[in-house]
């Protein structure tokens, strides 16, 4: 997701570094939606996602002079955003277990196909950690090493959380096929 | 009886071409001859594609005005604090120079302590300034700790300002105590910046 083309980004960064407030606002306008999307998919509530959005841009505006430009602007902003979102999860510690046990989940034997969850609902019902890992890895494209580093965990933790998330999603979405 | 098919970690390793996974090679070989696991990998691809295609969520409210207001407050606070520190240090120096000849012997020790605390505080301010803390990305917890320490330093500066105007005999020991507290807080602030700050993505 790139909100600005490379020449546009370079021009905005140069203006922002010189303290031009309109450049900071331009950064916000270009990237607030993808930052919010990432925050909302990771965080439990809209309030938390909005706080992450605000914290991210506060940090971006304070630190823009230190951005060296050796990665994409969106890559840098996204890393700040995911760091803030994961911090919010750690601080709130909403839930570390999935909402639904496998036994109760739709898609198990006896459940109606009509009761299958849609993907959006299933994603929300994952544990906070599993949801964050599946989003950061499969959607945002972070490696397990990068996720582990951001979460302060091991690479194998990130991998096992991703596997756990997909196993849960497979069941809840009714995609489980009995092996022959 | 063990499951003859790949488990989810192996399926993901094969999907992602993750050769660092110890069971990748075994999974890769198995997959070539197993239609069931091939279908599982295909479902993984499809699920990921559906995740990526979920609707874009946009914030209900524009938060930029709040961000800008916070930046303004921080900028003013920083300027005010820097001005106060320079002013207080200058005032303390004047008091030390002018008052030196009028002091009792017991005050000379306090005078030296005050001089030392002011110098230490200035040195720490300089160290912090060189670290460029306002240009570094820190995590939320560190930012909260930094904000709390900065607020306490600002409160202490106000107390130092009041103490410098005292006409009573306890002015000097009070100033010493406050400046020493300031040195302690400055040390804590630098510790937090140096040990906790992370150059996220920088």
Boltz contact constraints between the chains, C-beta under 6 A:
constraints:
  - contact:
      token1: [A, 25]
      token2: [B, 64]
      max_distance: 6.0
  - contact:
      token1: [A, 28]
      token2: [B, 64]
      max_distance: 6.0
  - contact:
      token1: [A, 33]
      token2: [B, 58]
      max_distance: 6.0
  - contact:
      token1: [A, 36]
      token2: [B, 59]
      max_distance: 6.0
  - contact:
      token1: [A, 37]
      token2: [B, 56]
      max_distance: 6.0
  - contact:
      token1: [A, 37]
      token2: [B, 57]
      max_distance: 6.0
  - contact:
      token1: [A, 40]
      token2: [B, 57]
      max_distance: 6.0
  - contact:
      token1: [A, 50]
      token2: [B, 59]
      max_distance: 6.0
  - contact:
      token1: [A, 53]
      token2: [B, 59]
      max_distance: 6.0
  - contact:
      token1: [A, 53]
      token2: [B, 63]
      max_distance: 6.0
  - contact:
      token1: [A, 54]
      token2: [B, 63]
      max_distance: 6.0
  - contact:
      token1: [A, 54]
      token2: [B, 66]
      max_distance: 6.0
  - contact:
      token1: [A, 54]
      token2: [B, 67]
      max_distance: 6.0
  - contact:
      token1: [A, 57]
      token2: [B, 67]
      max_distance: 6.0
  - contact:
      token1: [A, 58]
      token2: [B, 67]
      max_distance: 6.0
  - contact:
      token1: [A, 58]
      token2: [B, 70]
      max_distance: 6.0
  - contact:
      token1: [A, 59]
      token2: [B, 137]
      max_distance: 6.0
  - contact:
      token1: [A, 61]
      token2: [B, 71]
      max_distance: 6.0
  - contact:
      token1: [A, 62]
      token2: [B, 134]
      max_distance: 6.0
  - contact:
      token1: [A, 63]
      token2: [B, 135]
      max_distance: 6.0
  - contact:
      token1: [A, 63]
      token2: [B, 137]
      max_distance: 6.0
  - contact:
      token1: [A, 65]
      token2: [B, 135]
      max_distance: 6.0
  - contact:
      token1: [A, 66]
      token2: [B, 135]
      max_distance: 6.0
  - contact:
      token1: [A, 66]
      token2: [B, 202]
      max_distance: 6.0
  - contact:
      token1: [A, 76]
      token2: [B, 201]
      max_distance: 6.0
  - contact:
      token1: [A, 79]
      token2: [B, 200]
      max_distance: 6.0
  - contact:
      token1: [A, 79]
      token2: [B, 201]
      max_distance: 6.0
  - contact:
      token1: [A, 80]
      token2: [B, 137]
      max_distance: 6.0
  - contact:
      token1: [A, 80]
      token2: [B, 200]
      max_distance: 6.0
  - contact:
      token1: [A, 83]
      token2: [B, 200]
      max_distance: 6.0
  - contact:
      token1: [A, 84]
      token2: [B, 140]
      max_distance: 6.0
  - contact:
      token1: [A, 87]
      token2: [B, 139]
      max_distance: 6.0
  - contact:
      token1: [A, 87]
      token2: [B, 140]
      max_distance: 6.0
  - contact:
      token1: [A, 119]
      token2: [B, 50]
      max_distance: 6.0
  - contact:
      token1: [A, 138]
      token2: [B, 48]
      max_distance: 6.0
  - contact:
      token1: [A, 138]
      token2: [B, 51]
      max_distance: 6.0
  - contact:
      token1: [A, 139]
      token2: [B, 51]
      max_distance: 6.0
  - contact:
      token1: [A, 139]
      token2: [B, 52]
      max_distance: 6.0
  - contact:
      token1: [A, 163]
      token2: [B, 8]
      max_distance: 6.0
  - contact:
      token1: [A, 163]
      token2: [B, 9]
      max_distance: 6.0
  - contact:
      token1: [A, 163]
      token2: [B, 12]
      max_distance: 6.0
  - contact:
      token1: [A, 166]
      token2: [B, 8]
      max_distance: 6.0
  - contact:
      token1: [A, 167]
      token2: [B, 8]
      max_distance: 6.0
  - contact:
      token1: [A, 175]
      token2: [B, 43]
      max_distance: 6.0
  - contact:
      token1: [A, 179]
      token2: [B, 5]
      max_distance: 6.0
  - contact:
      token1: [A, 179]
      token2: [B, 36]
      max_distance: 6.0
